[in-house]
Amino acid sequence: MTSLAEADVYDPNLMLGALEVPANWTKVFGRKAPLIVEVGCGGGRYIISQAEKHPECDFLAIERAGEFFNILHARVAKRRLPNMRVIKADADDMLATLFADRSVRKYHIYFPDPWPKKRHHKRRIFSETFCAHLRRTLEPGGELNFATDHYDYLQDVLPRIRAALPLKEHPGPWEDEPQGRTNYEIKYMKQGRPIWRFTAKMPV
Ligand SMILES: C[S@@+](CC[C@H](N)C(=O)[O-])C[C@H]1O[C@@H](n2cnc3c(N)ncnc32)[C@H](O)[C@@H]1O
């Protein structure tokens, strides 16, 4: 079968139903390379720039909202990046089904929806199950990078993340993007809002 990377018509979009369970990323990208995943990436500012800077890695952007996904898809399609795919899906389902144990080098999760109303807290992405899948799917030495501006949200999710992963606060801005990695981060830094950043590195 011709891999997407070799096909004449480049379309970065993946359909959830068309993928194996777990997905065969070597087949999808036409090679074996470290897999970097961004969950809820919006228009994809950071992951697209990472895919351009790191041709040696493969990048998967997951976004479930149609309006953001369409922007993301158009940007990636225009750049014809052979090492990047996008998928319009709920990241909960993706992590539960599409990633094999110890198969992801890095997760990026920036400014996840805080769902401030109490009756909506169960929608917060860092559920116990989601955190367990992060742990299961990260490679030895793999990493989660996470940021939020929402203190109440942080108090709620930190114990669940910490129960699954060795999370450490990252002091100050990210070294690679001191102005902010994502649109939300750039906007909130300009507004002077406090931002909490974290990294969890799995033991080797
Ligand atoms: C507040 S926005 C932040 C966007 C981007 N990460 C940034 O920092 O600029 C949260 C994004 O996560 C997406 N999202 C929320 N829950 C998701 C889920 N379960 N699966 C995939 N995307 C999700 C939303 O559609 C939205 O685009």
The ligand as an ORCA input file, in Angstrom:
! r2SCAN-3c Opt
* xyz 0 1
  C      -8.566     26.915     25.154
  S      -8.214     26.221     23.616
  C      -6.432     26.259     23.550
  C      -5.898     26.097     22.156
  C      -4.361     25.967     22.049
  N      -3.901     24.810     22.778
  C      -3.660     27.204     22.544
  O      -3.014     27.121     23.619
  O      -3.717     28.250     21.857
  C      -8.519     24.492     23.930
  C      -8.574     23.692     22.644
  O      -8.659     22.303     22.954
  C      -9.651     21.692     22.123
  N     -10.139     20.516     22.859
  C     -10.752     20.527     24.064
  N     -11.029     19.266     24.470
  C     -10.565     18.439     23.472
  C     -10.572     17.029     23.298
  N     -11.103     16.212     24.220
  N     -10.036     16.530     22.175
  C      -9.499     17.352     21.231
  N      -9.471     18.699     21.343
  C     -10.003     19.236     22.446
  C     -10.683     22.791     21.932
  O     -11.491     22.560     20.805
  C      -9.793     24.027     21.794
  O      -9.375     24.215     20.462
*
